[in-house]
Structure formats: C-alpha cells, structure tokens
Amino acid sequence: MKLKYKKMIMLTAMSTMGIGLLTLAISRDMPKAQESLNLDTHQEEQLHADDLDSDMELEAAMLVGPNMYNVSAIPSTTPDTTPTATPSPTPTPLPVYALEDDSNYPEIKSLFVDYYTAKNNCDIDKLKTMLTVPDKVESAEELKSRTEYIDDYRNIEVYVKKSYEEDAYIVFVYHEIKFTSVNTPAPGLSKFYVVKDGEGNLKVYSGTMDSKLSEYYVMRNYDADITELKEKTNNAGKEARNKDSDLATFWSAMDELYQSAQDGASTASR
C-alpha cells in the first residue's frame, strides 16, 4: 500500500466507520430486523448490495390452529354441539409503495443537498434544525473527525417510498464521496426516515422507532425496486474501483478494517 494512504486509511477507519464509509456499514450481518436499526443513536443508515441475500428472509405465513373437529366423522343423527372456535382476524398488511425519484419530491431533494452540505461543513447548528431530535447531532469535534478525509459529497440523487404513516417517507440517497488524495469519487447509498413536524417542515427522523415501524423500515431493503437500486450503486462502485487503482486500494483497506471490526465485535459478544 502506498505510504500516503496509510495514515489516511487508519484515521478514516477509526473516525468514519460510524457513517458507513463506502457503503460498507449497514448490517452486513443482518440476522434480525431490530439489530440493523436503532435510530436512538443515529439517523443515517448505509446500504450495500451484498446485504440483500445475506441471512434474513421475510416469512409472511400466518399461523393457523389445527382443525380440532372433523364434522364429517360425526353421525348425521347426532347434533353437533361442539363449539366452533372463533378464528382470529387476519391482520391487514401494511401498504408498500413504489419507489419514486426526486422529480416528484424536490423539497426532499433540497433537504438532503442541505444535509450533506452541512455535514461536510461541520455545521452543527444547521444540522440541528434538520433533525427531529436536535440533541442527536454529534459534536463539532466528532463530526470533523468523521469527515476529515472527505472533500465533499457529489451527485446527490434522492429516491422516495411513502411510509404507511401520514406525511412520512423512507428516503434512499445516492451520493458519491470524494476522498482526499483519491481522484475518483466513491458511490454510496444511504437510507433515512423523513417526517413532517407540526409546522409542516420536513425533518430527518432521529428518535426511536417502535417495533412495528422499525420492522417496516428494515423490510423495505428487500423490495424489488430497492434491490435494483442497490445493485446499480454496487455496479457503479465496481466501475469506479476498476477505473482508479487508488480508490480500489482505499476501498479494499476499508473493507478489511470494517470486517475486522465486525469480527472483533462478534468475538466480544460471545
């Protein structure tokens, strides 16, 4: 590895892992929906195409009790006095909406252009105005350390799915991160929950989701249109790495460091 990248990679790994550098940080090992999402501590989730077929499958089968009584076996002369079990009502499935591009949501696009600009500028005051829980914004020192080796966020594109909640949206933000000393930007995909406050202003949700909303939010990662978006982002990343050996070196090193951190966390939890 080139010497000029060693310090950069190590410092970035230590300070930037929390923001999902290079689309590496969202739930690579996603055994449970709840483990991949706890918005009490962060509001931005990173997506990676390889997550789709990992180890979490949606089972929509409804549990139905066995037929306790075989009416055909009862003689016709014998009245059937056996009480019939009242079936449990079938839950109404929550609606799942199609993915829409930012041409239909210019105000959400504007929100995230401002969000990434404020993030890159370490503008804590601006970020506080954009979150539902302003106290969830990191300190200026923490944010600066996370973005120290990021020049800027480019080519921001926003994709939106309506939530089942009124005036709420699941937002997927494609962006390209330009790292210091690396010429080619790295494609990434982040995911947010966006709501309107009491005054009708759009905010990035930074509170704690209940189990119903959390599961719904995570399950959208498996929708066909999101699968396509992830694959598109992943392919863009491969093309960028093939074009720029410096980016490939940086990406590979970060991937190894992230995997090492995950392995360490897994060992510590045993």
C-alpha positions in Angstrom: 0.0 0.0 0.0 1.2 3.5 -0.8 2.6 5.3 2.2 0.4 8.3 1.6 -2.7 6.3 2.3 -1.7 4.5 5.5 -2.4 7.4 7.9 -5.4 8.4 5.9 -7.0 5.0 6.0 -6.3 4.3 9.6 -7.7 7.7 10.8 -10.6 7.4 8.5 -11.4 3.9 9.7 -11.3 5.0 13.3 -13.4 8.1 12.8 -15.6 7.4 9.9 -16.8 3.9 10.4 -19.9 5.2 12.1 -21.1 6.9 8.9 -20.9 3.9 6.7 -17.9 4.8 4.6 -18.1 3.4 1.1 -21.4 1.8 1.6 -19.8 -0.7 3.9 -21.6 -0.1 7.2 -25.2 -1.2 7.0 -25.9 -4.5 8.6 -23.7 -6.8 6.6 -24.8 -9.5 9.0 -28.5 -8.7 9.4 -29.9 -11.7 11.3 -32.6 -9.6 13.0 -34.5 -6.6 11.7 -34.2 -4.9 15.1 -30.4 -5.2 15.2 -29.9 -3.3 11.9 -31.9 -0.3 13.0 -31.8 1.7 16.3 -32.4 5.3 15.4 -32.0 6.3 19.0 -28.3 6.7 18.2 -28.1 7.6 14.6 -30.3 8.7 11.8 -28.4 7.6 8.7 -28.2 4.1 7.5 -25.9 2.9 4.8 -26.8 0.3 2.2 -24.8 -2.4 0.5 -26.0 -4.6 -2.4 -24.5 -7.7 -0.8 -26.9 -7.4 2.1 -29.9 -8.5 0.1 -29.3 -12.2 0.1 -27.4 -12.5 3.5 -29.4 -14.3 6.1 -32.8 -12.7 6.6 -35.8 -13.9 4.8 -39.3 -12.5 5.2 -41.8 -15.1 6.3 -45.4 -13.9 5.7 -47.1 -17.1 6.6 -49.9 -16.8 9.1 -50.1 -19.3 11.9 -53.5 -21.1 11.9 -54.6 -23.6 14.5 -55.4 -27.2 13.5 -58.9 -28.2 12.7 -59.9 -29.7 16.0 -63.2 -31.1 14.9 -63.9 -33.4 11.9 -67.6 -32.8 11.2 -67.8 -35.5 8.6 -67.0 -38.1 11.2 -70.0 -37.2 13.4 -73.1 -39.3 12.7 -75.9 -37.3 11.0 -78.4 -38.3 13.7 -76.2 -36.7 16.4 -76.5 -32.9 16.7 -73.2 -31.2 16.6 -72.9 -29.3 19.9 -69.2 -28.8 19.7 -68.5 -25.1 19.8 -66.7 -23.7 16.8 -63.5 -21.8 17.5 -63.7 -18.2 16.6 -61.0 -17.5 14.0 -58.5 -14.8 14.8 -58.9 -11.8 12.5 -56.3 -11.7 9.7 -54.1 -8.6 10.2 -54.4 -6.1 7.3 -51.0 -5.9 5.7 -49.3 -2.5 5.6 -49.1 -0.9 2.2 -45.9 -0.9 0.3 -45.4 1.9 -2.1 -43.4 2.1 -5.3 -40.0 3.9 -5.4 -40.2 7.4 -6.9 -37.4 9.6 -8.0 -36.7 13.1 -6.7 -38.5 14.8 -9.6 -41.7 14.2 -7.6 -40.1 15.3 -4.3 -38.0 18.5 -4.9 -38.4 19.5 -1.3 -36.9 16.3 -0.1 -34.0 16.6 -2.6 -33.4 20.1 -1.2 -33.4 18.8 2.3 -30.6 16.3 1.6 -28.5 18.6 -0.5 -28.5 20.9 2.5 -28.0 18.0 4.9 -24.8 16.8 3.2 -23.5 20.3 2.7 -24.0 21.0 6.4 -22.4 17.6 7.3 -19.4 18.3 5.2 -19.0 21.8 6.6 -19.5 20.5 10.1 -22.3 23.0 10.5 -23.8 21.7 13.7 -26.3 24.5 14.1 -27.7 23.8 10.6 -27.9 20.0 11.3 -29.8 20.6 14.5 -32.6 22.3 12.6 -32.9 19.3 10.3 -33.4 16.6 12.9 -36.5 15.7 14.9 -34.3 15.4 17.9 -31.6 18.1 17.7 -29.6 16.7 20.6 -28.7 13.7 18.4 -26.3 15.8 16.3 -22.7 14.9 17.1 -20.4 17.5 18.5 -18.4 19.6 16.0 -15.2 17.7 17.0 -16.8 14.3 16.4 -18.2 15.3 13.1 -15.0 16.9 12.0 -13.0 13.8 12.8 -15.5 11.7 10.7 -15.3 13.9 7.7 -11.6 14.9 7.9 -10.7 13.0 4.8 -13.9 13.7 2.8 -13.6 16.6 0.4 -17.3 16.6 -0.4 -20.5 14.7 -1.4 -21.4 14.9 -5.1 -24.1 13.9 -7.5 -26.8 13.6 -4.8 -29.9 11.8 -6.1 -33.0 11.1 -3.9 -35.4 8.1 -4.1 -38.5 8.0 -2.0 -41.0 5.5 -0.8 -44.1 6.7 1.1 -44.5 5.2 4.6 -47.7 3.9 5.9 -47.6 6.8 8.3 -49.1 10.0 7.1 -46.5 12.6 5.9 -43.7 10.2 6.4 -41.2 8.8 3.9 -38.4 6.3 3.6 -35.7 8.1 1.6 -32.7 6.5 -0.2 -30.0 8.9 -1.0 -27.4 8.1 -3.7 -24.2 10.1 -3.3 -20.6 10.0 -4.4 -17.9 10.7 -1.7 -14.8 12.5 -2.9 -12.0 11.4 -0.6 -8.8 13.4 -0.1 -6.0 12.3 -2.4 -8.3 10.0 -4.3 -9.4 11.3 -7.7 -12.5 9.2 -8.3 -15.5 9.6 -6.0 -16.9 6.5 -4.3 -20.6 5.8 -4.9 -22.7 5.2 -1.8 -26.3 4.8 -0.8 -27.8 6.0 2.5 -31.3 5.5 4.0 -33.3 7.8 6.1 -36.8 8.2 7.6 -38.2 11.6 6.9 -41.3 13.1 8.6 -43.1 16.5 8.8 -43.2 18.4 12.0 -46.2 20.2 13.4 -45.5 23.2 11.2 -45.2 21.1 8.0 -41.4 21.2 7.8 -39.5 18.1 6.6 -37.2 16.6 9.2 -34.8 13.7 9.3 -36.1 11.4 12.0 -33.6 10.9 14.8 -35.8 9.4 17.5 -36.5 5.8 18.4 -38.8 3.7 16.2 -41.4 1.4 17.7 -41.2 -2.3 16.7 -43.9 -2.0 14.0 -42.3 0.9 12.2 -38.7 -0.5 12.7 -39.7 -3.8 11.0 -41.5 -2.0 8.2 -38.5 0.3 7.6 -36.0 -2.6 7.5 -38.2 -4.7 5.3 -38.1 -2.1 2.6 -34.4 -3.0 2.0 -35.8 -6.2 0.4 -38.2 -4.6 -2.1 -37.5 -5.4 -5.7 -37.0 -1.7 -6.6 -34.6 -1.3 -3.8 -32.7 -4.4 -4.8 -32.3 -2.8 -8.3 -31.1 0.5 -6.7 -28.6 -1.3 -4.6 -27.3 -3.3 -7.5 -27.0 -0.1 -9.6 -25.0 1.5 -6.8 -22.8 -1.5 -6.3 -22.1 -1.7 -10.0 -21.1 2.0 -10.0 -18.7 1.3 -7.2 -17.1 -1.6 -9.1 -16.7 0.6 -12.2 -15.1 3.4 -10.1 -12.7 1.0 -8.5 -11.7 -0.5 -11.8 -11.0 2.9 -13.2 -9.0 4.2 -10.2 -6.4 2.0 -8.5 -6.1 4.4 -5.7 -9.8 4.2 -4.9 -9.6 0.4 -5.2 -6.7 0.3 -2.7 -8.5 2.6 -0.3 -11.8 0.7 -0.6 -10.2 -2.7 -0.1 -8.3 -1.5 3.0 -11.5 0.0 4.5 -13.4 -3.2 3.7 -10.8 -5.3 5.6 -10.8 -2.9 8.5 -14.6 -3.0 8.7 -14.7 -6.8 8.6 -12.0 -6.9 11.2 -14.1 -4.6 13.5 -17.2 -6.8 12.9 -15.3 -10.0 13.7 -13.9 -8.4 16.9 -17.4 -7.3 18.0 -18.7 -10.8 17.3 -16.0 -12.4 19.4 -16.5 -9.9 22.3 -20.2 -10.7 22.4 -19.7 -14.5 22.9 
